[in-house]
Amino acid sequence: MQLKWTAVALAALALVACGKKEEAAAPAAPAPTAAAPAPAAPPADAIVVKIGHVAPTSGAIAHLGKDNEFGARMAIEDLNAKGIKIGDKVAKFELLAEDDAADPKQGTAVAQKLVDSKVNGVVGHLNSGTTIPASKLYSDANIPQVSPSATNPKYTRQGFKTTFRVVADDTQLGGTLGKYAVEQLKGKKIAVIDDRTAYGQGVAEEFEKAVKAAGGTVVGHEFTTDKSTDFNAILTKLKGAQPDVLFFGGMDAVGGPMLKQVKQLGMNVKFMGGDGLCTGELAKLAGDAIGEDMVVCAEAGGVDGDFKAPLDAWKAKFKEKNGVEVQIYAPYVYDAVNVLAAAMQKAGSADPEKYLPEVSKVEYKGLTGPIAFDEKGDIKNGALTLYTYKNGARTQIAVVR
């Protein structure tokens, strides 16, 4: 915007630039210029659509919760920018974001808060341990819930019509990793640790089943918690069994310190884990204990072919907007919000009771690939992406289905 200044104004500006307080009369106003257009207000008859989002934005895995919330906010902003209509009215989307701190009790409390706020749909929670108990409250209120990251199979096997998931579950995740440990890593003696959460225990059990099915031997299974920091006792016990592969069912906030202690004890193992371990933050949490090609993990999702370039472009936009790299599930959150919006458009209504049937029938081309659900609410033909870490960075091995 070009401004025309008077000589008085220029003199005043010079004095201020020299650090002198201007005591003279106020300068003449600049010549009128065209005002920048104000953002268009939604039409008076626009309908407000409230989308709830829940993730741990405080606590040890807040970096993962914030990652998910950033994805939700970007989806809401993009939907509003498009000015989509539901029925014959423009929809104004609003995000009601809550923090469950990865705690089941807090998870049910904020779920009830969203129900009381009469949200039109929910995306979340991040953890299986909070997602599963919260799902009962959403089901009772008949509110569609799409999880972008909870992988415990129980979530979609409770008989609820309201539960959906846009990533593969632990049966696929743990099963693929167990088979990989035996067939590709040639593991002869395999040890397992889980953190006793719904996620950690679930993925570890599926891993162990797959190891045995592939002809591998499990030489020990130990337990910790999602808040532990000292693993020397259980690691020392497992070290005596001389494993060549160690699987951890849990999150990166525990897995990073565990890797440091694995190195301190001189354990020569491949370290494996599911999607909770498989984050960009793990290398920072583990430091030089991350090694080179030492860690193998899997993300419960992934794209290849024609979907890769658009997803990479979105991730670049995410970093520019939020100042951080995508951790893991932000794109799946983005897609989950858009799946709900697409179902509302198809039904011509944001009323949960009216658009819920359309969620189960949706066929949506998302950032993370094609999305359609089976009779349980699980994604059809869900992908998994195997990763390792090289030079301190997560590096893709392969996308498998």
Buried (B, 14 or more C-beta within 10 A) or exposed (E): EEEEBEEEBEBBEEBEEEEEEEEEEEBEEEEEEEEEEEEEEBEEEBBEBBBBBBBBBBBBBBBBBBBBBBBBBBBBEBBBEEEBBBBEBBBBBEBBBBBBBBBBEBBBBBBBBBBEEEBBBBBBBBBBBBBBBBBBBBBEBBBBBBBBBBBBBBBBEBEBEBBBBBBBBBBBBBBBBBBBBBEEBEBEBBBBBBBBBBBBBBBBBBBBBBBBEBEBEBBBBBBBEBEBEEBEEBBEEBBEEEBBBBBBBBBBBBBBBBBBBBBEEEBEBBBBBBBBBBBBBBBEBBEEBBBEEBBBBBBBBBBBEEBEEEBEEBBEEBEEEBEBBBBBBBBBBBBBBBBBBBBBBBBBBBEBEBBBEBBBEBEBEBBBBEBEBBEBBBBEEBBBBBBBBBEBEBEEBEBBE
